[in-house]
Amino acid sequence: MTLDYLLFDHSDGGDDTSLFEALATVGPEREAAVRAEIETVMGWAARRFRGRRGPVEEGGDWDADLEERQEGPALRSFHLSITGSAAFAEAFIAEFGDVVN
C-alpha cells in the first residue's frame, strides 16, 4: 500500500519486537490527508490483528502511540510510533514495505 506522507523507520528490538516510527509535518491544507493515512495504518493493524492490541511485553501483538504538536502558526507535526511482535512486523512490512526504511 502506498502512503504519501508517512515514511516509517524500522528498528528491531533485541526481544523479537519491532518499532516503526513516522513523522509528518504539514501545513493546514495537508492535515486531513495525514490523518487519513494514520487511520489507514491503524485500521489495517486493528483488522489484521483484531483483539490483539496491547503492549508486546504483556502479550499483545501491537500497540501504537500518536503525538500531535503545533509547530508555529502554520505547521502541525504528527509522530506515529507502532511497536509489534515478530508476526506483526512481518505483516506490516508485507503491507507497507514501500514506505518502510
BANULO-587480 format. One record per atom (N, C-alpha, C): residue number from 1; residue in one letter; atom name; z, y, x. Coordinates in steps of 0.2 Angstrom, whole numbers, plus 5000, padded with zeros to 4 digits. Atoms other than C-alpha are relative to their C-alpha. Layout:
residues N
<r><i>NUM</i><aa>a</aa><at>CA</at><z>Z</z><y>Y</y><x>X</x></r>
...
end
This chain:
residues 101
<r><i>1</i><aa>m</aa><at>N</at><z>5000</z><y>4994</y><x>5004</x></r>
<r><i>1</i><aa>m</aa><at>CA</at><z>5000</z><y>5000</y><x>5000</x></r>
<r><i>1</i><aa>m</aa><at>C</at><z>5000</z><y>5006</y><x>5004</x></r>
<r><i>2</i><aa>t</aa><at>N</at><z>5000</z><y>4994</y><x>4996</x></r>
<r><i>2</i><aa>t</aa><at>CA</at><z>4996</z><y>5017</y><x>5007</x></r>
<r><i>2</i><aa>t</aa><at>C</at><z>5004</z><y>5006</y><x>4997</x></r>
<r><i>3</i><aa>l</aa><at>N</at><z>4996</z><y>4995</y><x>5002</x></r>
<r><i>3</i><aa>l</aa><at>CA</at><z>5008</z><y>5031</y><x>5006</x></r>
<r><i>3</i><aa>l</aa><at>C</at><z>4997</z><y>5006</y><x>5004</x></r>
<r><i>4</i><aa>d</aa><at>N</at><z>5002</z><y>4994</y><x>4997</x></r>
<r><i>4</i><aa>d</aa><at>CA</at><z>5003</z><y>5049</y><x>5011</x></r>
<r><i>4</i><aa>d</aa><at>C</at><z>5005</z><y>5004</y><x>5004</x></r>
<r><i>5</i><aa>y</aa><at>N</at><z>4994</z><y>4996</y><x>4998</x></r>
<r><i>5</i><aa>y</aa><at>CA</at><z>5020</z><y>5057</y><x>5015</x></r>
<r><i>5</i><aa>y</aa><at>C</at><z>5005</z><y>4996</y><x>5004</x></r>
<r><i>6</i><aa>l</aa><at>N</at><z>4994</z><y>5004</y><x>4997</x></r>
<r><i>6</i><aa>l</aa><at>CA</at><z>5032</z><y>5043</y><x>5020</x></r>
<r><i>6</i><aa>l</aa><at>C</at><z>4997</z><y>4996</y><x>5006</x></r>
<r><i>7</i><aa>l</aa><at>N</at><z>5002</z><y>5004</y><x>4994</x></r>
<r><i>7</i><aa>l</aa><at>CA</at><z>5029</z><y>5036</y><x>5038</x></r>
<r><i>7</i><aa>l</aa><at>C</at><z>5007</z><y>4997</y><x>5002</x></r>
<r><i>8</i><aa>f</aa><at>N</at><z>4994</z><y>5003</y><x>4998</x></r>
<r><i>8</i><aa>f</aa><at>CA</at><z>5043</z><y>5023</y><x>5042</x></r>
<r><i>8</i><aa>f</aa><at>C</at><z>5000</z><y>4998</y><x>5007</x></r>
<r><i>9</i><aa>d</aa><at>N</at><z>4999</z><y>5003</y><x>4993</x></r>
<r><i>9</i><aa>d</aa><at>CA</at><z>5050</z><y>5020</y><x>5059</x></r>
<r><i>9</i><aa>d</aa><at>C</at><z>5004</z><y>4994</y><x>4999</x></r>
<r><i>10</i><aa>h</aa><at>N</at><z>4997</z><y>5006</y><x>5001</x></r>
<r><i>10</i><aa>h</aa><at>CA</at><z>5056</z><y>5002</y><x>5060</x></r>
<r><i>10</i><aa>h</aa><at>C</at><z>5004</z><y>4998</y><x>5006</x></r>
<r><i>11</i><aa>s</aa><at>N</at><z>4997</z><y>5002</y><x>4995</x></r>
<r><i>11</i><aa>s</aa><at>CA</at><z>5070</z><y>4996</y><x>5071</x></r>
<r><i>11</i><aa>s</aa><at>C</at><z>5004</z><y>4994</y><x>4998</x></r>
<r><i>12</i><aa>d</aa><at>N</at><z>4997</z><y>5006</y><x>5002</x></r>
<r><i>12</i><aa>d</aa><at>CA</at><z>5078</z><y>4979</y><x>5072</x></r>
<r><i>12</i><aa>d</aa><at>C</at><z>5007</z><y>5000</y><x>5002</x></r>
<r><i>13</i><aa>g</aa><at>N</at><z>4993</z><y>5001</y><x>4998</x></r>
<r><i>13</i><aa>g</aa><at>CA</at><z>5097</z><y>4976</y><x>5072</x></r>
<r><i>13</i><aa>g</aa><at>C</at><z>5001</z><y>4994</y><x>5004</x></r>
<r><i>14</i><aa>g</aa><at>N</at><z>4998</z><y>5006</y><x>4996</x></r>
<r><i>14</i><aa>g</aa><at>CA</at><z>5105</z><y>4963</y><x>5083</x></r>
<r><i>14</i><aa>g</aa><at>C</at><z>5002</z><y>4994</y><x>4995</x></r>
<r><i>15</i><aa>d</aa><at>N</at><z>4997</z><y>5005</y><x>5005</x></r>
<r><i>15</i><aa>d</aa><at>CA</at><z>5111</z><y>4953</y><x>5067</x></r>
<r><i>15</i><aa>d</aa><at>C</at><z>4995</z><y>4998</y><x>4995</x></r>
<r><i>16</i><aa>d</aa><at>N</at><z>5006</z><y>5002</y><x>5005</x></r>
<r><i>16</i><aa>d</aa><at>CA</at><z>5094</z><y>4949</y><x>5058</x></r>
<r><i>16</i><aa>d</aa><at>C</at><z>5000</z><y>5005</y><x>4995</x></r>
<r><i>17</i><aa>t</aa><at>N</at><z>5001</z><y>4995</y><x>5004</x></r>
<r><i>17</i><aa>t</aa><at>CA</at><z>5094</z><y>4966</y><x>5050</x></r>
<r><i>17</i><aa>t</aa><at>C</at><z>4995</z><y>5005</y><x>5002</x></r>
<r><i>18</i><aa>s</aa><at>N</at><z>5005</z><y>4995</y><x>4998</x></r>
<r><i>18</i><aa>s</aa><at>CA</at><z>5081</z><y>4979</y><x>5050</x></r>
<r><i>18</i><aa>s</aa><at>C</at><z>5002</z><y>5007</y><x>4997</x></r>
<r><i>19</i><aa>l</aa><at>N</at><z>4999</z><y>4993</y><x>5003</x></r>
<r><i>19</i><aa>l</aa><at>CA</at><z>5081</z><y>4998</y><x>5047</x></r>
<r><i>19</i><aa>l</aa><at>C</at><z>4993</z><y>5003</y><x>5000</x></r>
<r><i>20</i><aa>f</aa><at>N</at><z>5006</z><y>4996</y><x>5001</x></r>
<r><i>20</i><aa>f</aa><at>CA</at><z>5067</z><y>5008</y><x>5040</x></r>
<r><i>20</i><aa>f</aa><at>C</at><z>5001</z><y>5007</y><x>4998</x></r>
<r><i>21</i><aa>e</aa><at>N</at><z>4998</z><y>4993</y><x>5001</x></r>
<r><i>21</i><aa>e</aa><at>CA</at><z>5068</z><y>5027</y><x>5041</x></r>
<r><i>21</i><aa>e</aa><at>C</at><z>4993</z><y>5004</y><x>4999</x></r>
<r><i>22</i><aa>a</aa><at>N</at><z>5005</z><y>4995</y><x>5001</x></r>
<r><i>22</i><aa>a</aa><at>CA</at><z>5056</z><y>5040</y><x>5034</x></r>
<r><i>22</i><aa>a</aa><at>C</at><z>5003</z><y>5007</y><x>4999</x></r>
<r><i>23</i><aa>l</aa><at>N</at><z>4998</z><y>4993</y><x>5001</x></r>
<r><i>23</i><aa>l</aa><at>CA</at><z>5057</z><y>5059</y><x>5035</x></r>
<r><i>23</i><aa>l</aa><at>C</at><z>4994</z><y>5004</y><x>4998</x></r>
<r><i>24</i><aa>a</aa><at>N</at><z>5005</z><y>4995</y><x>5002</x></r>
<r><i>24</i><aa>a</aa><at>CA</at><z>5046</z><y>5071</y><x>5025</x></r>
<r><i>24</i><aa>a</aa><at>C</at><z>5002</z><y>5006</y><x>4998</x></r>
<r><i>25</i><aa>t</aa><at>N</at><z>4998</z><y>4994</y><x>5001</x></r>
<r><i>25</i><aa>t</aa><at>CA</at><z>5047</z><y>5089</y><x>5025</x></r>
<r><i>25</i><aa>t</aa><at>C</at><z>4994</z><y>5004</y><x>4997</x></r>
<r><i>26</i><aa>v</aa><at>N</at><z>5006</z><y>4997</y><x>5004</x></r>
<r><i>26</i><aa>v</aa><at>CA</at><z>5036</z><y>5098</y><x>5012</x></r>
<r><i>26</i><aa>v</aa><at>C</at><z>5002</z><y>5007</y><x>4997</x></r>
<r><i>27</i><aa>g</aa><at>N</at><z>4999</z><y>4994</y><x>5004</x></r>
<r><i>27</i><aa>g</aa><at>CA</at><z>5034</z><y>5114</y><x>5003</x></r>
<r><i>27</i><aa>g</aa><at>C</at><z>5000</z><y>4998</y><x>4992</x></r>
<r><i>28</i><aa>p</aa><at>N</at><z>4999</z><y>5002</y><x>5007</x></r>
<r><i>28</i><aa>p</aa><at>CA</at><z>5037</z><y>5115</y><x>4984</x></r>
<r><i>28</i><aa>p</aa><at>C</at><z>4994</z><y>4997</y><x>4996</x></r>
<r><i>29</i><aa>e</aa><at>N</at><z>5006</z><y>5003</y><x>5004</x></r>
<r><i>29</i><aa>e</aa><at>CA</at><z>5019</z><y>5110</y><x>4979</x></r>
<r><i>29</i><aa>e</aa><at>C</at><z>4999</z><y>4993</y><x>5002</x></r>
<r><i>30</i><aa>r</aa><at>N</at><z>5001</z><y>5007</y><x>4998</x></r>
<r><i>30</i><aa>r</aa><at>CA</at><z>5021</z><y>5093</y><x>4988</x></r>
<r><i>30</i><aa>r</aa><at>C</at><z>5006</z><y>4996</y><x>4998</x></r>
<r><i>31</i><aa>e</aa><at>N</at><z>4994</z><y>5003</y><x>5002</x></r>
<r><i>31</i><aa>e</aa><at>CA</at><z>5039</z><y>5089</y><x>4982</x></r>
<r><i>31</i><aa>e</aa><at>C</at><z>4999</z><y>4994</y><x>4995</x></r>
<r><i>32</i><aa>a</aa><at>N</at><z>5001</z><y>5005</y><x>5005</x></r>
<r><i>32</i><aa>a</aa><at>CA</at><z>5033</z><y>5079</y><x>4967</x></r>
<r><i>32</i><aa>a</aa><at>C</at><z>4996</z><y>4994</y><x>5003</x></r>
<r><i>33</i><aa>a</aa><at>N</at><z>5004</z><y>5005</y><x>4997</x></r>
<r><i>33</i><aa>a</aa><at>CA</at><z>5021</z><y>5069</y><x>4977</x></r>
<r><i>33</i><aa>a</aa><at>C</at><z>5005</z><y>4995</y><x>5005</x></r>
<r><i>34</i><aa>v</aa><at>N</at><z>4995</z><y>5004</y><x>4996</x></r>
<r><i>34</i><aa>v</aa><at>CA</at><z>5035</z><y>5064</y><x>4990</x></r>
<r><i>34</i><aa>v</aa><at>C</at><z>5005</z><y>4996</y><x>4995</x></r>
<r><i>35</i><aa>r</aa><at>N</at><z>4995</z><y>5003</y><x>5004</x></r>
<r><i>35</i><aa>r</aa><at>CA</at><z>5047</z><y>5060</y><x>4976</x></r>
<r><i>35</i><aa>r</aa><at>C</at><z>4996</z><y>4994</y><x>4996</x></r>
<r><i>36</i><aa>a</aa><at>N</at><z>5004</z><y>5005</y><x>5003</x></r>
<r><i>36</i><aa>a</aa><at>CA</at><z>5033</z><y>5049</y><x>4968</x></r>
<r><i>36</i><aa>a</aa><at>C</at><z>5000</z><y>4994</y><x>5005</x></r>
<r><i>37</i><aa>e</aa><at>N</at><z>5001</z><y>5006</y><x>4995</x></r>
<r><i>37</i><aa>e</aa><at>CA</at><z>5031</z><y>5039</y><x>4985</x></r>
<r><i>37</i><aa>e</aa><at>C</at><z>5007</z><y>4997</y><x>5001</x></r>
<r><i>38</i><aa>i</aa><at>N</at><z>4993</z><y>5003</y><x>4999</x></r>
<r><i>38</i><aa>i</aa><at>CA</at><z>5050</z><y>5037</y><x>4986</x></r>
<r><i>38</i><aa>i</aa><at>C</at><z>5001</z><y>4995</y><x>4994</x></r>
<r><i>39</i><aa>e</aa><at>N</at><z>5000</z><y>5004</y><x>5006</x></r>
<r><i>39</i><aa>e</aa><at>CA</at><z>5050</z><y>5030</y><x>4968</x></r>
<r><i>39</i><aa>e</aa><at>C</at><z>4996</z><y>4994</y><x>5001</x></r>
<r><i>40</i><aa>t</aa><at>N</at><z>5004</z><y>5006</y><x>4999</x></r>
<r><i>40</i><aa>t</aa><at>CA</at><z>5036</z><y>5018</y><x>4973</x></r>
<r><i>40</i><aa>t</aa><at>C</at><z>5003</z><y>4995</y><x>5004</x></r>
<r><i>41</i><aa>v</aa><at>N</at><z>4997</z><y>5005</y><x>4995</x></r>
<r><i>41</i><aa>v</aa><at>CA</at><z>5045</z><y>5011</y><x>4988</x></r>
<r><i>41</i><aa>v</aa><at>C</at><z>5007</z><y>4997</y><x>4997</x></r>
<r><i>42</i><aa>m</aa><at>N</at><z>4994</z><y>5002</y><x>5003</x></r>
<r><i>42</i><aa>m</aa><at>CA</at><z>5062</z><y>5010</y><x>4979</x></r>
<r><i>42</i><aa>m</aa><at>C</at><z>4999</z><y>4995</y><x>4994</x></r>
<r><i>43</i><aa>g</aa><at>N</at><z>5002</z><y>5005</y><x>5006</x></r>
<r><i>43</i><aa>g</aa><at>CA</at><z>5054</z><y>5002</y><x>4963</x></r>
<r><i>43</i><aa>g</aa><at>C</at><z>4997</z><y>4994</y><x>5003</x></r>
<r><i>44</i><aa>w</aa><at>N</at><z>5002</z><y>5007</y><x>4997</x></r>
<r><i>44</i><aa>w</aa><at>CA</at><z>5045</z><y>4989</y><x>4974</x></r>
<r><i>44</i><aa>w</aa><at>C</at><z>5006</z><y>4996</y><x>5002</x></r>
<r><i>45</i><aa>a</aa><at>N</at><z>4994</z><y>5004</y><x>4997</x></r>
<r><i>45</i><aa>a</aa><at>CA</at><z>5061</z><y>4984</y><x>4983</x></r>
<r><i>45</i><aa>a</aa><at>C</at><z>5005</z><y>4998</y><x>4994</x></r>
<r><i>46</i><aa>a</aa><at>N</at><z>4996</z><y>5002</y><x>5006</x></r>
<r><i>46</i><aa>a</aa><at>CA</at><z>5071</z><y>4984</y><x>4966</x></r>
<r><i>46</i><aa>a</aa><at>C</at><z>4996</z><y>4994</y><x>4996</x></r>
<r><i>47</i><aa>r</aa><at>N</at><z>5004</z><y>5006</y><x>5004</x></r>
<r><i>47</i><aa>r</aa><at>CA</at><z>5057</z><y>4972</y><x>4958</x></r>
<r><i>47</i><aa>r</aa><at>C</at><z>5000</z><y>4994</y><x>5005</x></r>
<r><i>48</i><aa>r</aa><at>N</at><z>5001</z><y>5006</y><x>4996</x></r>
<r><i>48</i><aa>r</aa><at>CA</at><z>5054</z><y>4961</y><x>4973</x></r>
<r><i>48</i><aa>r</aa><at>C</at><z>5006</z><y>4997</y><x>5002</x></r>
<r><i>49</i><aa>f</aa><at>N</at><z>4994</z><y>5003</y><x>4998</x></r>
<r><i>49</i><aa>f</aa><at>CA</at><z>5072</z><y>4959</y><x>4977</x></r>
<r><i>49</i><aa>f</aa><at>C</at><z>5005</z><y>5001</y><x>4995</x></r>
<r><i>50</i><aa>r</aa><at>N</at><z>4996</z><y>4999</y><x>5007</x></r>
<r><i>50</i><aa>r</aa><at>CA</at><z>5079</z><y>4960</y><x>4959</x></r>
<r><i>50</i><aa>r</aa><at>C</at><z>5007</z><y>4997</y><x>5001</x></r>
<r><i>51</i><aa>g</aa><at>N</at><z>4993</z><y>5002</y><x>5000</x></r>
<r><i>51</i><aa>g</aa><at>CA</at><z>5098</z><y>4960</y><x>4959</x></r>
<r><i>51</i><aa>g</aa><at>C</at><z>5003</z><y>4998</y><x>5006</x></r>
<r><i>52</i><aa>r</aa><at>N</at><z>4997</z><y>5001</y><x>4994</x></r>
<r><i>52</i><aa>r</aa><at>CA</at><z>5100</z><y>4959</y><x>4977</x></r>
<r><i>52</i><aa>r</aa><at>C</at><z>5001</z><y>5006</y><x>5005</x></r>
<r><i>53</i><aa>r</aa><at>N</at><z>4999</z><y>4994</y><x>4996</x></r>
<r><i>53</i><aa>r</aa><at>CA</at><z>5103</z><y>4977</y><x>4982</x></r>
<r><i>53</i><aa>r</aa><at>C</at><z>5007</z><y>5000</y><x>5002</x></r>
<r><i>54</i><aa>g</aa><at>N</at><z>4993</z><y>5000</y><x>4998</x></r>
<r><i>54</i><aa>g</aa><at>CA</at><z>5119</z><y>4979</y><x>4992</x></r>
<r><i>54</i><aa>g</aa><at>C</at><z>5000</z><y>5000</y><x>5008</x></r>
<r><i>55</i><aa>p</aa><at>N</at><z>4999</z><y>5000</y><x>4993</x></r>
<r><i>55</i><aa>p</aa><at>CA</at><z>5125</z><y>4981</y><x>5010</x></r>
<r><i>55</i><aa>p</aa><at>C</at><z>4998</z><y>4993</y><x>5003</x></r>
<r><i>56</i><aa>v</aa><at>N</at><z>5002</z><y>5006</y><x>4998</x></r>
<r><i>56</i><aa>v</aa><at>CA</at><z>5117</z><y>4967</y><x>5020</x></r>
<r><i>56</i><aa>v</aa><at>C</at><z>5006</z><y>4996</y><x>5003</x></r>
<r><i>57</i><aa>e</aa><at>N</at><z>4994</z><y>5003</y><x>4997</x></r>
<r><i>57</i><aa>e</aa><at>CA</at><z>5133</z><y>4964</y><x>5029</x></r>
<r><i>57</i><aa>e</aa><at>C</at><z>5005</z><y>4997</y><x>4995</x></r>
<r><i>58</i><aa>e</aa><at>N</at><z>4997</z><y>5002</y><x>5006</x></r>
<r><i>58</i><aa>e</aa><at>CA</at><z>5140</z><y>4960</y><x>5012</x></r>
<r><i>58</i><aa>e</aa><at>C</at><z>4996</z><y>4995</y><x>4996</x></r>
<r><i>59</i><aa>g</aa><at>N</at><z>5004</z><y>5005</y><x>5003</x></r>
<r><i>59</i><aa>g</aa><at>CA</at><z>5127</z><y>4948</y><x>5007</x></r>
<r><i>59</i><aa>g</aa><at>C</at><z>4994</z><y>5002</y><x>4996</x></r>
<r><i>60</i><aa>g</aa><at>N</at><z>5006</z><y>4997</y><x>5003</x></r>
<r><i>60</i><aa>g</aa><at>CA</at><z>5114</z><y>4960</y><x>5000</x></r>
<r><i>60</i><aa>g</aa><at>C</at><z>4994</z><y>4999</y><x>5004</x></r>
<r><i>61</i><aa>d</aa><at>N</at><z>5006</z><y>5000</y><x>4997</x></r>
<r><i>61</i><aa>d</aa><at>CA</at><z>5096</z><y>4959</y><x>5004</x></r>
<r><i>61</i><aa>d</aa><at>C</at><z>4997</z><y>5007</y><x>5003</x></r>
<r><i>62</i><aa>w</aa><at>N</at><z>5002</z><y>4993</y><x>4998</x></r>
<r><i>62</i><aa>w</aa><at>CA</at><z>5093</z><y>4978</y><x>5005</x></r>
<r><i>62</i><aa>w</aa><at>C</at><z>5004</z><y>5005</y><x>4997</x></r>
<r><i>63</i><aa>d</aa><at>N</at><z>4996</z><y>4994</y><x>5003</x></r>
<r><i>63</i><aa>d</aa><at>CA</at><z>5101</z><y>4995</y><x>5002</x></r>
<r><i>63</i><aa>d</aa><at>C</at><z>4996</z><y>5006</y><x>5003</x></r>
<r><i>64</i><aa>a</aa><at>N</at><z>5003</z><y>4994</y><x>4999</x></r>
<r><i>64</i><aa>a</aa><at>CA</at><z>5095</z><y>5012</y><x>5003</x></r>
<r><i>64</i><aa>a</aa><at>C</at><z>5004</z><y>5006</y><x>5000</x></r>
<r><i>65</i><aa>d</aa><at>N</at><z>4996</z><y>4994</y><x>5000</x></r>
<r><i>65</i><aa>d</aa><at>CA</at><z>5101</z><y>5030</y><x>5006</x></r>
<r><i>65</i><aa>d</aa><at>C</at><z>4994</z><y>5005</y><x>5000</x></r>
<r><i>66</i><aa>l</aa><at>N</at><z>5005</z><y>4994</y><x>5001</x></r>
<r><i>66</i><aa>l</aa><at>CA</at><z>5091</z><y>5046</y><x>5001</x></r>
<r><i>66</i><aa>l</aa><at>C</at><z>5004</z><y>5006</y><x>5001</x></r>
<r><i>67</i><aa>e</aa><at>N</at><z>4997</z><y>4993</y><x>4999</x></r>
<r><i>67</i><aa>e</aa><at>CA</at><z>5096</z><y>5063</y><x>5008</x></r>
<r><i>67</i><aa>e</aa><at>C</at><z>4995</z><y>5005</y><x>4999</x></r>
<r><i>68</i><aa>e</aa><at>N</at><z>5004</z><y>4994</y><x>5001</x></r>
<r><i>68</i><aa>e</aa><at>CA</at><z>5088</z><y>5079</y><x>5002</x></r>
<r><i>68</i><aa>e</aa><at>C</at><z>5003</z><y>5006</y><x>5003</x></r>
<r><i>69</i><aa>r</aa><at>N</at><z>4997</z><y>4994</y><x>4997</x></r>
<r><i>69</i><aa>r</aa><at>CA</at><z>5090</z><y>5095</y><x>5011</x></r>
<r><i>69</i><aa>r</aa><at>C</at><z>4995</z><y>5006</y><x>4999</x></r>
<r><i>70</i><aa>q</aa><at>N</at><z>5004</z><y>4994</y><x>5000</x></r>
<r><i>70</i><aa>q</aa><at>CA</at><z>5083</z><y>5113</y><x>5008</x></r>
<r><i>70</i><aa>q</aa><at>C</at><z>5000</z><y>5002</y><x>5007</x></r>
<r><i>71</i><aa>e</aa><at>N</at><z>5001</z><y>4998</y><x>4993</x></r>
<r><i>71</i><aa>e</aa><at>CA</at><z>5076</z><y>5119</y><x>5024</x></r>
<r><i>71</i><aa>e</aa><at>C</at><z>4997</z><y>5007</y><x>5000</x></r>
<r><i>72</i><aa>g</aa><at>N</at><z>5002</z><y>4993</y><x>5001</x></r>
<r><i>72</i><aa>g</aa><at>CA</at><z>5075</z><y>5138</y><x>5022</x></r>
<r><i>72</i><aa>g</aa><at>C</at><z>4997</z><y>5001</y><x>4993</x></r>
<r><i>73</i><aa>p</aa><at>N</at><z>5002</z><y>4998</y><x>5007</x></r>
<r><i>73</i><aa>p</aa><at>CA</at><z>5067</z><y>5146</y><x>5007</x></r>
<r><i>73</i><aa>p</aa><at>C</at><z>4994</z><y>4996</y><x>4997</x></r>
<r><i>74</i><aa>a</aa><at>N</at><z>5006</z><y>5003</y><x>5003</x></r>
<r><i>74</i><aa>a</aa><at>CA</at><z>5051</z><y>5136</y><x>5006</x></r>
<r><i>74</i><aa>a</aa><at>C</at><z>4999</z><y>4993</y><x>5002</x></r>
<r><i>75</i><aa>l</aa><at>N</at><z>5001</z><y>5007</y><x>4998</x></r>
<r><i>75</i><aa>l</aa><at>CA</at><z>5054</z><y>5119</y><x>5013</x></r>
<r><i>75</i><aa>l</aa><at>C</at><z>5005</z><y>4995</y><x>4998</x></r>
<r><i>76</i><aa>r</aa><at>N</at><z>4995</z><y>5005</y><x>5002</x></r>
<r><i>76</i><aa>r</aa><at>CA</at><z>5063</z><y>5103</y><x>5007</x></r>
<r><i>76</i><aa>r</aa><at>C</at><z>4999</z><y>4994</y><x>5004</x></r>
<r><i>77</i><aa>s</aa><at>N</at><z>5000</z><y>5006</y><x>4996</x></r>
<r><i>77</i><aa>s</aa><at>CA</at><z>5067</z><y>5088</y><x>5018</x></r>
<r><i>77</i><aa>s</aa><at>C</at><z>5002</z><y>4994</y><x>4996</x></r>
<r><i>78</i><aa>f</aa><at>N</at><z>4998</z><y>5006</y><x>5003</x></r>
<r><i>78</i><aa>f</aa><at>CA</at><z>5068</z><y>5070</y><x>5012</x></r>
<r><i>78</i><aa>f</aa><at>C</at><z>5001</z><y>4995</y><x>5005</x></r>
<r><i>79</i><aa>h</aa><at>N</at><z>4999</z><y>5005</y><x>4995</x></r>
<r><i>79</i><aa>h</aa><at>CA</at><z>5076</z><y>5057</y><x>5023</x></r>
<r><i>79</i><aa>h</aa><at>C</at><z>5002</z><y>4994</y><x>4996</x></r>
<r><i>80</i><aa>l</aa><at>N</at><z>4999</z><y>5007</y><x>5004</x></r>
<r><i>80</i><aa>l</aa><at>CA</at><z>5075</z><y>5039</y><x>5016</x></r>
<r><i>80</i><aa>l</aa><at>C</at><z>5001</z><y>4995</y><x>5006</x></r>
<r><i>81</i><aa>s</aa><at>N</at><z>4998</z><y>5006</y><x>4996</x></r>
<r><i>81</i><aa>s</aa><at>CA</at><z>5084</z><y>5025</y><x>5025</x></r>
<r><i>81</i><aa>s</aa><at>C</at><z>5001</z><y>4994</y><x>4996</x></r>
<r><i>82</i><aa>i</aa><at>N</at><z>5000</z><y>5007</y><x>5003</x></r>
<r><i>82</i><aa>i</aa><at>CA</at><z>5082</z><y>5007</y><x>5020</x></r>
<r><i>82</i><aa>i</aa><at>C</at><z>5002</z><y>4995</y><x>5005</x></r>
<r><i>83</i><aa>t</aa><at>N</at><z>4998</z><y>5005</y><x>4996</x></r>
<r><i>83</i><aa>t</aa><at>CA</at><z>5092</z><y>4993</y><x>5028</x></r>
<r><i>83</i><aa>t</aa><at>C</at><z>4998</z><y>4993</y><x>4996</x></r>
<r><i>84</i><aa>g</aa><at>N</at><z>5002</z><y>5006</y><x>5004</x></r>
<r><i>84</i><aa>g</aa><at>CA</at><z>5086</z><y>4975</y><x>5024</x></r>
<r><i>84</i><aa>g</aa><at>C</at><z>5001</z><y>4994</y><x>5005</x></r>
<r><i>85</i><aa>s</aa><at>N</at><z>5000</z><y>5006</y><x>4996</x></r>
<r><i>85</i><aa>s</aa><at>CA</at><z>5088</z><y>4957</y><x>5029</x></r>
<r><i>85</i><aa>s</aa><at>C</at><z>4993</z><y>4998</y><x>5003</x></r>
<r><i>86</i><aa>a</aa><at>N</at><z>5006</z><y>5003</y><x>4996</x></r>
<r><i>86</i><aa>a</aa><at>CA</at><z>5075</z><y>4947</y><x>5039</x></r>
<r><i>86</i><aa>a</aa><at>C</at><z>4995</z><y>4999</y><x>4994</x></r>
<r><i>87</i><aa>a</aa><at>N</at><z>5005</z><y>5001</y><x>5006</x></r>
<r><i>87</i><aa>a</aa><at>CA</at><z>5067</z><y>4942</y><x>5022</x></r>
<r><i>87</i><aa>a</aa><at>C</at><z>4997</z><y>5006</y><x>4997</x></r>
<r><i>88</i><aa>f</aa><at>N</at><z>5002</z><y>4993</y><x>5002</x></r>
<r><i>88</i><aa>f</aa><at>CA</at><z>5067</z><y>4960</y><x>5016</x></r>
<r><i>88</i><aa>f</aa><at>C</at><z>4995</z><y>5003</y><x>5005</x></r>
<r><i>89</i><aa>a</aa><at>N</at><z>5004</z><y>4997</y><x>4995</x></r>
<r><i>89</i><aa>a</aa><at>CA</at><z>5059</z><y>4966</y><x>5032</x></r>
<r><i>89</i><aa>a</aa><at>C</at><z>4993</z><y>4997</y><x>5000</x></r>
<r><i>90</i><aa>e</aa><at>N</at><z>5007</z><y>5004</y><x>5000</x></r>
<r><i>90</i><aa>e</aa><at>CA</at><z>5045</z><y>4953</y><x>5032</x></r>
<r><i>90</i><aa>e</aa><at>C</at><z>4996</z><y>5002</y><x>4994</x></r>
<r><i>91</i><aa>a</aa><at>N</at><z>5003</z><y>4998</y><x>5006</x></r>
<r><i>91</i><aa>a</aa><at>CA</at><z>5041</z><y>4958</y><x>5014</x></r>
<r><i>91</i><aa>a</aa><at>C</at><z>4998</z><y>5007</y><x>5000</x></r>
<r><i>92</i><aa>f</aa><at>N</at><z>5002</z><y>4992</y><x>5000</x></r>
<r><i>92</i><aa>f</aa><at>CA</at><z>5042</z><y>4977</y><x>5017</x></r>
<r><i>92</i><aa>f</aa><at>C</at><z>4994</z><y>5001</y><x>5005</x></r>
<r><i>93</i><aa>i</aa><at>N</at><z>5006</z><y>4999</y><x>4995</x></r>
<r><i>93</i><aa>i</aa><at>CA</at><z>5030</z><y>4976</y><x>5032</x></r>
<r><i>93</i><aa>i</aa><at>C</at><z>4994</z><y>4997</y><x>4997</x></r>
<r><i>94</i><aa>a</aa><at>N</at><z>5006</z><y>5002</y><x>5003</x></r>
<r><i>94</i><aa>a</aa><at>CA</at><z>5018</z><y>4965</y><x>5022</x></r>
<r><i>94</i><aa>a</aa><at>C</at><z>4998</z><y>5005</y><x>4995</x></r>
<r><i>95</i><aa>e</aa><at>N</at><z>5002</z><y>4995</y><x>5005</x></r>
<r><i>95</i><aa>e</aa><at>CA</at><z>5018</z><y>4978</y><x>5008</x></r>
<r><i>95</i><aa>e</aa><at>C</at><z>4998</z><y>5007</y><x>5003</x></r>
<r><i>96</i><aa>f</aa><at>N</at><z>5001</z><y>4993</y><x>4997</x></r>
<r><i>96</i><aa>f</aa><at>CA</at><z>5019</z><y>4994</y><x>5018</x></r>
<r><i>96</i><aa>f</aa><at>C</at><z>4999</z><y>5001</y><x>5007</x></r>
<r><i>97</i><aa>g</aa><at>N</at><z>5001</z><y>5000</y><x>4993</x></r>
<r><i>97</i><aa>g</aa><at>CA</at><z>5014</z><y>4989</y><x>5035</x></r>
<r><i>97</i><aa>g</aa><at>C</at><z>4995</z><y>5006</y><x>5003</x></r>
<r><i>98</i><aa>d</aa><at>N</at><z>5004</z><y>4994</y><x>4998</x></r>
<r><i>98</i><aa>d</aa><at>CA</at><z>5001</z><y>5003</y><x>5036</x></r>
<r><i>98</i><aa>d</aa><at>C</at><z>5003</z><y>5006</y><x>5001</x></r>
<r><i>99</i><aa>v</aa><at>N</at><z>4996</z><y>4994</y><x>4999</x></r>
<r><i>99</i><aa>v</aa><at>CA</at><z>5015</z><y>5016</y><x>5036</x></r>
<r><i>99</i><aa>v</aa><at>C</at><z>5006</z><y>4998</y><x>5004</x></r>
<r><i>100</i><aa>v</aa><at>N</at><z>4994</z><y>5002</y><x>4996</x></r>
<r><i>100</i><aa>v</aa><at>CA</at><z>5027</z><y>5007</y><x>5047</x></r>
<r><i>100</i><aa>v</aa><at>C</at><z>4998</z><y>5000</y><x>5008</x></r>
<r><i>101</i><aa>n</aa><at>N</at><z>5000</z><y>5000</y><x>4993</x></r>
<r><i>101</i><aa>n</aa><at>CA</at><z>5029</z><y>5011</y><x>5066</x></r>
<r><i>101</i><aa>n</aa><at>C</at><z>5004</z><y>4995</y><x>5003</x></r>
end
